[in-house]
Amino acid sequence: MKLLTLLVVLVFNFQLITAQSISSSLLLKKSIAYHDPNNQWSTFAGEFDIVMEMPDNPKRISHITIKLPEEYFKVKASRDTLVTEYTVDKGKCTISLNGKTDLSKAELFSNNLSCERANMYKDYYTYLYGLPMKLKDKGTNISETVKRKIFKGKEYLVLKATYDEAVGSDVWYFYFDPETFAMEIYQFFKTDENGKLKPESGEYIMLSDTETINQIKIPKERAWYYNKDDAYLATDTLEK
């Protein structure tokens, strides 16, 4: 019995020392190996649906097409009777509303449709569904220190990321399971005019389950909450 207890203590201590001494570059490498074991992200070409549910709002269903080698992105979103479609093909943007493409400036304005918004959606979906691989992108600055943090009762290894001014001003934290290195949470905060983090700003996103698309493990469900008060915002569910 004493031998078994000693072995358990030794194993725990080894895991603790390993987690404490892991570098940020190695942690990111291990997480990418978990999510994208065959290095498929750079050539990703696939389609999936995202069902978004928010309190007191009708469900929104978005069909996403991403073809990275062809520099092609498309999102077709349906909510109630409204269907919007954005396409960005090698930088060229096209917009459709309920199947109509020859939209007037008034129609674009009243429905908040623009090529700027099309590119925002492209960046949004390719970034969040390309994590953690996207943390290798130019302009992303990963802290050298790996933190250990208990969040919602579970201990995680945490990476901090800031970005070059041209990329963004938010501060992001990425939470990894210390055994599998799966990414399970990400969190961001806004900064003030001096670049100082605003602790009551931003949101955190809890990830659960996975879908494998083109050999890449992608979070199936993402639940969004405010950092300020843990208020629930929405849930995105991925459907192949």
C-alpha positions in Angstrom: 0.0 0.0 0.0 2.8 2.4 0.9 4.5 1.5 -2.4 1.4 2.3 -4.4 1.0 5.6 -2.6 4.6 6.5 -3.3 4.2 5.7 -7.0 1.0 7.8 -7.2 2.9 10.8 -5.6 5.9 10.3 -7.9 3.7 10.2 -11.0 1.8 13.3 -9.9 5.0 15.2 -9.1 6.5 14.2 -12.5 3.4 15.6 -14.3 3.5 18.8 -12.2 7.2 19.4 -12.9 6.7 18.6 -16.6 3.8 21.0 -16.8 5.6 23.7 -14.9 8.8 23.5 -17.1 7.1 23.2 -20.5 8.0 26.1 -22.8 5.3 28.1 -24.6 6.7 26.9 -28.0 6.5 23.3 -26.9 3.0 23.7 -25.5 1.8 25.2 -28.7 3.6 22.5 -30.7 1.9 19.7 -28.7 -1.5 21.4 -29.0 -1.2 21.7 -32.7 -0.1 18.0 -32.9 -3.4 17.1 -31.0 -5.7 19.2 -33.2 -3.9 18.9 -36.5 -1.7 15.8 -36.3 -1.1 15.6 -40.1 -0.5 19.3 -40.8 -3.6 19.7 -42.8 -4.6 23.3 -41.9 -2.5 25.1 -44.4 -4.3 23.2 -47.2 -7.7 23.1 -45.6 -10.6 23.0 -47.9 -14.0 22.1 -46.4 -17.6 23.0 -45.6 -19.6 22.9 -42.4 -22.6 24.5 -40.7 -22.7 26.6 -37.6 -25.9 26.8 -35.6 -26.0 29.9 -33.3 -28.4 30.1 -30.5 -28.9 33.2 -28.4 -31.3 34.1 -25.6 -34.4 35.8 -26.9 -33.2 35.6 -30.5 -34.1 33.3 -33.4 -31.6 30.6 -34.3 -29.1 31.5 -37.0 -27.7 28.8 -39.3 -24.5 29.6 -41.3 -23.1 27.5 -44.0 -19.3 28.1 -44.1 -17.0 27.2 -47.0 -13.2 27.7 -46.5 -10.7 26.9 -49.2 -7.3 28.2 -48.0 -5.2 27.2 -51.1 -7.7 29.0 -53.4 -8.0 32.0 -51.1 -11.8 31.4 -51.0 -14.3 32.0 -48.3 -18.1 32.0 -48.3 -20.7 32.2 -45.6 -24.5 31.9 -46.2 -26.5 32.8 -43.1 -30.2 32.2 -42.6 -32.2 33.7 -39.7 -36.0 33.7 -40.0 -36.8 34.8 -43.6 -33.5 36.7 -44.1 -30.7 35.0 -46.0 -27.4 36.8 -46.4 -24.4 35.5 -48.4 -20.9 36.8 -48.4 -18.1 35.6 -50.7 -14.5 36.6 -50.7 -12.6 35.1 -53.6 -9.0 36.0 -53.9 -9.8 39.3 -52.2 -12.9 40.1 -54.4 -16.1 40.5 -52.4 -19.6 39.7 -53.5 -22.8 40.1 -51.4 -26.3 38.6 -51.7 -29.5 39.3 -49.8 -32.3 36.7 -50.3 -30.7 35.7 -53.6 -30.4 39.2 -54.9 -26.9 40.5 -55.8 -27.7 43.9 -57.5 -28.3 45.7 -54.2 -28.7 49.4 -53.9 -26.7 51.5 -51.4 -29.9 51.9 -49.3 -30.4 48.1 -49.2 -26.8 47.5 -48.2 -26.9 50.2 -45.5 -30.3 49.2 -44.0 -29.2 45.5 -43.7 -25.6 46.3 -42.5 -24.1 44.6 -45.5 -20.6 45.6 -46.7 -17.3 44.1 -48.1 -15.7 45.2 -44.8 -18.1 42.9 -43.0 -17.5 40.1 -45.5 -13.7 40.3 -44.7 -14.5 40.5 -41.0 -16.4 37.2 -41.2 -13.6 35.6 -43.2 -11.1 36.6 -40.6 -13.4 35.6 -37.8 -14.2 32.1 -39.0 -10.7 31.2 -40.3 -9.1 32.4 -37.1 -11.4 30.8 -34.5 -11.8 27.5 -36.3 -8.1 27.5 -37.3 -6.9 27.6 -33.7 -4.5 26.7 -32.3 -2.7 26.6 -35.7 -3.4 30.3 -36.3 -1.2 31.2 -33.3 1.7 30.6 -35.6 0.7 33.4 -37.8 2.9 36.4 -38.4 2.0 39.3 -36.1 1.1 37.0 -33.2 3.3 37.4 -30.1 3.2 34.5 -27.6 4.5 35.0 -24.1 7.4 32.9 -23.2 5.9 32.0 -19.9 3.3 29.2 -19.5 1.0 29.8 -16.6 -1.0 27.3 -14.6 -4.5 28.4 -13.8 -7.7 26.9 -12.3 -10.7 28.0 -14.3 -14.2 26.7 -13.5 -12.7 24.0 -11.2 -10.2 22.6 -13.7 -6.5 23.3 -13.9 -5.1 24.4 -17.3 -1.8 25.4 -19.0 -2.3 28.9 -20.3 -0.7 30.8 -23.1 -0.9 34.6 -23.4 -1.0 36.2 -26.9 -0.7 39.8 -27.9 -0.7 41.1 -31.5 1.2 43.6 -33.6 -0.7 46.8 -34.0 -1.7 46.0 -37.6 -3.3 42.7 -36.4 -5.2 43.7 -33.3 -5.1 45.3 -29.9 -6.9 42.6 -27.8 -5.1 40.4 -25.3 -5.9 36.7 -25.6 -5.4 33.7 -23.3 -5.6 30.1 -24.5 -6.3 27.3 -22.0 -5.0 23.8 -22.7 -5.6 20.5 -21.0 -2.3 19.6 -19.2 -2.5 15.9 -20.3 -3.9 15.9 -23.8 -2.9 19.5 -24.8 -6.4 20.0 -26.3 -7.5 23.6 -26.4 -10.6 23.9 -24.2 -11.0 27.6 -23.5 -10.0 30.9 -25.0 -10.5 34.3 -23.5 -9.9 37.9 -24.7 -9.8 41.3 -23.1 -9.8 44.8 -24.6 -7.1 47.3 -24.0 -7.3 51.1 -23.3 -5.5 53.8 -25.3 -2.3 53.1 -23.4 -2.4 49.4 -24.2 -3.4 48.4 -20.7 -5.7 45.5 -20.3 -9.3 46.3 -19.2 -10.1 43.5 -16.7 -13.9 43.8 -17.0 -14.0 43.8 -20.8 -14.1 41.0 -23.3 -15.4 37.4 -23.2 -14.4 33.8 -22.6 -15.4 30.9 -24.7 -15.8 27.3 -23.4 -15.1 24.6 -26.0 -16.6 21.1 -25.7 -16.6 18.0 -27.9 -14.9 17.9 -31.3 -15.7 17.2 -34.9 -12.9 15.9 -37.2 -12.9 17.7 -40.6 -10.1 16.9 -43.0 -8.2 15.2 -40.2 -8.4 18.3 -38.0 -10.1 18.2 -34.6 -12.3 21.3 -34.4 -14.4 22.2 -31.4 -18.0 21.2 -31.9 -19.6 23.5 -29.4 -18.5 27.0 -28.3 -20.3 28.7 -25.4 -19.7 32.4 -25.0 -19.8 34.4 -21.7 -18.9 37.9 -20.6 -15.7 38.2 -18.4 -17.3 40.9 -16.3 -20.2 38.9 -14.8 -20.2 35.4 -16.4 -23.4 36.3 -18.2 -24.2 33.9 -21.0 -24.1 35.2 -24.5 -24.6 32.5 -27.1 -23.7 29.0 -28.2 -22.3 28.0 -31.6 -22.6 24.3 -32.6 -20.7 22.9 -35.5 -22.5 20.4 -37.8 -20.8 18.6 -40.6 
